[in-house]
Amino acid sequence: MSHIASILAPIYQCDPGDVAARLALDLERGPNPGALAKAEAERAQGEHHPYTLVLNDAKGRDVPLLITPRPVLSEDNAPQTVAGITPLDRIPFPDHDEAAGHGNRFFEVAAASRIGTWEWDVVSGRMQLSSGLKAMLGYGEEDIEDHVDEWEQLIHAEDREPVRQAVKDHFAGRSPFFEVSHRMLHKDGGIVWLQARGMGQRDSSGKVVRMLGMDMDITQSKLAEQAVDDERQRLFTLLDRLPAFVCLIAPDYSIPFANRQFREEFGNPGPMPCYSIMNGRKAPCKICPTFEVFETQSLSSWEWQCNRTQKTYQVYDYPFQDLDGSPLVLELGMDVTQKTRAQELLKESEERYRSITDNLPLGIAVIDQTLRITAANPLLTQWFPEVDFASMPHCSQIFAPHPDTADVFDCGGEKIFSQAAITEHLFETGVPWDDPGSRRSFRVTACPMFTENGDVGSIIGLVEDVTEKLMVEEKLKRAERVEALGTLAGGIAHEINQPLNALQLYVSGLEMMLDSHGDVEPETLRIRLGWVLRESAKIRDIISHMRSLVQQQDSRPPSPTDLNHVVEKALTLMGTQMRNHGIELTLELDPGAPLVRANPVQLEQVVLNLAINAIQAFATRNSMESLDVLDKRVLIATRTGEEWTTLLVRDNGPGLGQDEDRIFDPFYSTKESGRAMGLGLSIVHSFLKAWGGEITGRNNELGGADFSVRLVPA
């Protein structure tokens, strides 16, 4: 303070001990409070720019002081600021040699601070520039003429008018001193930013006749400001493009910044407080998660139902600081109205589907890639109460065969994960809620569940208790077979009558020999008895054949079967029937047809069903009005292909009409009501499906029907 007092005492013309009191008064009046506040703000940002203070000397005249702050470190490395104080009206302007030779301290400080000084004789226009100021622009001592016009030409064209206006304002007394930031043209064509400060000296009439001032190079500061402004602009542009509202909220409820989405959602905030523009309230909210961030200084995330927009937002609040260090909250809000509604609908949908799955007469299991059951509906847990579903059991704990079943059950899980194919399996097992030792039949339909990339992520297993259903189906199959035998009754009687007539003839011949000769030669008797035994064997074979068709002997697994032999065997029962109905039968059997994969007894039932359908088609009421009775034809053929061996049954009857898509449905028949149960083709279809084969029916060009049975070669 003693050093400051020694500088200011001559100005005040007072004792150094009284300088502090005089200085305190001066700093509270005129332009000084603003200058000090600005300097303090710059210092808070780490900037140390020279500034000007104005004191009143002993005669009441304004004396400008140049304050040059510089950051330094104390002995303990603590940051401090020191300042040089120079009266502007007493700055000398020595030539370059004098400044260098005598080591003028002011110029040394000015050069180190990139500060240049100038003196302008307003009357003559002469403007003396310090060598440091010229050097800042890249010029030597003699490169610039000492005249204000020469200096003005070096001012950037866009800044000349603002500089002239600042000079006019100071000359007119509208500003206590001259101060302006402007651009200068460097000798190399570049731009140099200068902060110009000065004060005029007036004559007795108050007219400015001389100005003293200084220019400081603030190019780096301006470039930094420009970089900050550019970055800020890029940030604002980015925030404006966000599909979410973003704003800054101050402790006084004001909104210093709001992006485009905010303005579109709520309007331009202007001076309105946040609770007003965002909530339509007249007073702050009693509970506000945003303002809690000012206290916690930690991220806050919450969901907000806005009454003004009738939308739901997911809000994120972050603690933030303004450029001057004042606290703010950066708030980002995303419109999640559709998402929230979708979640609500999804929850409702899940509840509906859960209600459906919980009340279905099916057991449902979700199986992961390790074949463990990760979820099950209540019915499945009721069927298998001994299984701990909470432990995610392996599927074999449920889909295990009965101990008496020799076959090892394969749920097909590995096939589903590798081939993404739907599989269906039937298995029998014991259940604790049924009679001891009994077995229940379950059908498992396993469906793949796909992930986003198309892989099979899990399996949905639908488990159906088909015990009673299978029993009913078996009874219906027997009834269908009996119905078919009723149709075959005439042919069976004819087939049995032939060997019976032969037996009667052979026995009658022996009786006549005994009546005529009294005895029969042993050799003749042996021959005649052989004939009797042969015809008896025929009758036995016919009866055995019929018994195999009626009794339940069709549960054997598929095996290699001779299709041609099965057709010929079936026609021993049907040939006579077709002839009795006036049907011309054409048989075309491929002698090279391979063995096929089928159950022999069931395959014969397939042939009989298709043959009976052809006979009954010709007998349909009014179906033969346009046909000659002698023109009833049926073709039965076997053919060999690359992948299939085909059995074709073709007739020229009335055809299938419009019923091609329904003929394999259970209990559906094209015959008159009461004449058929409608199970024949349905049973045929089930047989073929079990063997991996196919059957199709269509109308042919003759007006009748074609049935093609495709079988897999064994």
C-alpha positions, 0 to 999 in steps of 0.5 A, a space after each residue: 500500500 505504501 507503493 500505491 500511496 507514493 504514486 497517488 499522493 502527488 495526484 491527490 496532493 495529500 499526505 500518503 496516509 490520507 490516500 486510502 480514504 480518498 481512493 475509497 471514495 473515488 472507487 465508489 463513483 463515476 465509471 469505476 464501479 463498472 470497471 472494477 466489476 468487469 475486471 473482477 469478472 475477467 479475473 474469475 475467468 482467468 483473464 487479466 486485461 488492463 483497465 482504466 480507473 478515473 480519480 479526481 485530483 486536488 483540483 477536481 480534474 479527472 486523472 485516468 489510471 492504467 491498471 495492468 494486472 498480472 498473475 504471479 505465484 507467492 512464495 508458497 506457490 499460491 496464485 496471486 495478482 499484482 497490478 501496475 498503476 500508471 497515470 495515462 496523462 503522464 505516460 512518456 513516449 520516448 523513441 525506440 533507442 531511448 526505451 531500449 537504452 535507458 530501460 524504461 520500466 513502463 515500456 518493458 512491462 508494456 512490451 512483456 504484456 503485449 501492450 502498446 501506447 499512443 498519443 494523438 494530437 487531435 488538432 494536428 492529427 499527429 499520432 505517435 505510436 510506441 514501437 511495441 504497438 507497431 511491432 504487434 502489427 508486424 511493422 518496424 519503427 519507420 513503417 507507419 507514418 505518425 498520423 491518425 489517417 495512417 492508423 485509421 487505414 490499418 483498422 479493419 473496414 468493418 470496425 472503422 465506424 464503431 471506432 469512430 463512434 467510440 471517439 465521438 462519444 468520448 469527445 461529446 462527454 457521453 463516455 468518461 473515456 474512450 474504450 473499444 475492441 476492434 480488429 487491425 490489419 497485420 502486415 502479413 494480411 492477418 487480423 490482430 484484435 486490440 483492446 483500445 483504452 484512452 482518455 482525452 485532455 480538454 482545453 479551457 472550453 472543454 474541447 478534446 485537444 489531446 488523447 493518451 491511450 493504450 492498445 492491448 493485443 487480445 487476439 488469443 483471447 478473441 480466438 478463444 472466445 470465438 472457439 467457445 462461441 463456435 462450440 456453443 453454437 454447435 452445441 445449441 444446434 445439436 440440442 435443437 436437433 434432439 427429439 427431446 426438450 432441453 433447457 437450463 433452469 436457474 435457482 430463481 426459476 428462470 430459463 436462460 436457455 431452451 432448445 427448439 423442441 422445448 419451444 415447440 412443446 411449451 412455447 418461448 419461455 422469455 421471462 416466464 418462470 419454469 413452473 408457469 410455462 411448463 406447468 401453467 402454475 402461478 406458484 412454484 411446485 411444492 415438490 420439484 425433483 429438478 430443484 432437489 438437484 441444486 442441493 444434492 448436486 447429483 443426477 436425477 431421473 424421474 417420469 413427469 405427466 405434464 398436464 399442459 401437453 397431456 404427455 408423459 416425459 422421462 426427465 433427466 436433471 444434471 447439475 450445471 454451472 453457467 460461465 460465471 460459475 452460478 449454479 444451473 440445472 440442465 434438464 432433458 425430457 424425452 416424450 415417452 407417451 407412446 412408449 408408456 401407452 405401449 407398455 400399458 397395452 403390453 401389460 394388459 395384453 400380457 394379462 389377457 394372454 396369461 389369463 388365456 394360457 392359464 385357462 387353456 385345456 393344454 399344458 404349456 412349457 417354455 424350454 430354453 436351449 439347454 432343454 430346461 423348462 423356464 416357465 409353465 402354466 398352472 395346468 402343467 404343474 397340476 398334471 405333474 405335481 412331483 416336478 419342481 418347476 421353480 428349479 427349471 427342470 430338464 424337459 425329460 422330467 416331464 416328457 419321460 416315457 412310462 417305465 413299461 415303454 421300451 422306446 426312449 422318448 425324444 422330445 425333438 428339442 435338438 432338431 427344433 434348435 438346429 432346423 427350426 422345425 415344428 415337431 409333434 410327439 406322442 408319449 405315454 407316462 404314469 401320473 400320480 393323480 390317475 389310477 396306480 399302474 395306469 398310463 396316460 397318453 400325451 401329445 406334445 407339439 413343440 414350436 420354435 420361438 425366434 430371436 431378432 436375428 432369426 435364430 431359435 431362442 426357445 421352444 413353446 411346448 403344447 402338451 395335450 392329454 389325448 388319452 380319452 381322445 385316442 380311445 374314442 378314435 380307436 373305437 371310431 376306427 373299428 366302427 369304420 372298419 365294420 362299416 367297410 366290412 358291411 360293404 364287403 359282405 357280398 364279396 366276402 360271401 362270394 369268396 367263401 362260397 367258391 371253396 364251400 361249393 368245391 368242398 360240397 362237390 368233392 365230398 359228394 363225389 366220395 359219397 357216390 363212390 362209396 354208394 357205388 363201390 362200397 369203398 374207395 381206393 386209398 390213393 383216390 381217397 388221399 387225392 380227394 381229401 387233399 382237395 378238401 383240405 385245400 378249399 378249407 385252407 382258403 376259407 381259413 385264410 379268408 376268415 383270418 384276413 377279415 379278422 386282421 382287418 377288424 381286430 386291433 392289430 394295426 398298432 405295429 410301427 411302420 415296416 418295409 411293405 410290398 405295395 403291389 402285394 397289399 393291393 392284390 390282397 385287398 382286391 381279393 375282397 373287392 374284385 367281386 364287389 366291383 364286378 357285381 356293381 358293373 365296374 370295369 377294373 383296370 390294374 396297372 402295377 409297377 413290377 419294379 416298385 420298391 418296398 415302402 414304409 407302412 403298416 401292412 394291415 393299415 395300408 390294406 385298409 387304405 386300399 380298401 377305403 379308396 376302392 369302397 369310395 369309388 364303388 359308393 361314388 357310382 351308387 350316389 343318388 342321381 350321380 349316374 343319370 348321364 352315365 351308361 351303366 357299362 361305362 363305370 371304370 376304376 383304375 388302380 395303379 402303382 408308380 415309382 418316382 425319385 422320392 415317392 412310390 405312388 398308389 393312384 386310384 382313379 374313377 370316372 364317377 361324379 367327382 368331388 365337386 367343390 369339396 376338395 379341401 374338406 374331404 379329409 376332415 373327420 365326419 365329413 362325407 360327400 355321401 347322403 346323410 346316414 349312409 356313411 360316418 365320414 371317417 374313412 378318408 380322415 383315418 387314411 390321412 392319419 395313417 399316411 401322416 404317421 408313416 411320413 407319406 401324403 394323400 391328395 384328392 382332386 377332380 380329374 379330366 374324366 369328371 371323376 376323382 383321383 386319389 394319389 397316395 405317396 409313400 416313402 420307399 423303405 
